[in-house]
Amino acid sequence: MNFRLQRHAAFAAAVACVFFLAAQMRAAETSTTEAPTAATIIMGLEGVKNNTHGKLAVTADGLQFTPDAGAAAQVSVASIRDVSVGLEDRQVGGIPMMMGKAAIPYSGGRFISLFSHKKYDSFTVEYVDANGGLHGAIFRIAKGEGLNFRRELASNGAKISPEEQSPTANQEVKNETK
């Protein structure tokens, strides 16, 4: 009887942790500021190492990335050829979360996996350097910020292709036989 009570208490504690983590992640996603957005450059920006954390902002001159340590890098509006935005997610928690999921009996770790994902936007900028070489920079920014950056760059005069329209569900497929 005592073992059964311990199992139930452990399961209740795990569920409480999951809801606590989910509430923290949702609160972090909904907070927005007018200051430069926290971003990570995944790759492609000249003069900045890959996977560098910093701040991303749209200025009158273009797109500016300021690393936490180091000199800022800027892409001018005139050199931008296209901008694309995608929605991505990744599992958070690392090894402690993985161990917690493995410790929950009866495949309860799958339930925790539902709440241990963080969504973010991938923001890609295609630009031309001073020598005419085509480059691309990929940023990871907070969910929902990618479209805001795209709109700001378009309003500043960057050449951006129109947003792709998703196909409608009412498309009719014609099946022709000859």
Phi, psi and omega in degrees: 000320181294321178298319180296319179295319178296320179298315180294321179294319179295318179295318179296321178294320179295318179295320179297320178297320180298313181293325177296314178296319180297319179295321178294318181294320179293322179294322179291327181287327185275345181280126178231151178228163178273351179287171176306144185276140174293133184213162173235126175277115181287310177190161167103353181267125183296134178085000180234134179292152177296151178059039178264133178271147179182204181240138179243132181215150173263122178251177178295330181276335182160212182258126183240129175247122179247108179294158177299327177224118178128183183274150180286151175240142184227143174245121183287153181299321183294334183271350182285128180259327179194157178226135176229149182234135177226156179255127181232167171214157178215154181276134182251167175112334177063213184294319178300320179294319179298318180293322178296320179294324181289333183279344182279127183286164175059043178057033178290342178296332177296325178295318179295325180299335178296331185252357185259030177246139177246131180264145178209166177262140168259127186242114184247130180241123173262128183215164180250133179276183184296334180269002180090006179280138180274131181230163175221137178239132181247124180244150171248119182229172183297151181302132178091346182280336184300315179293326177296316177297318180300314180295318180296317179295321178295320180290336177275356175107010178289145178279110183231133178291152180298153180295140179287137177269134177285144181296144180280157183282347184265017180291136182262133179259125179266132180246105183261138175242142181244000000 
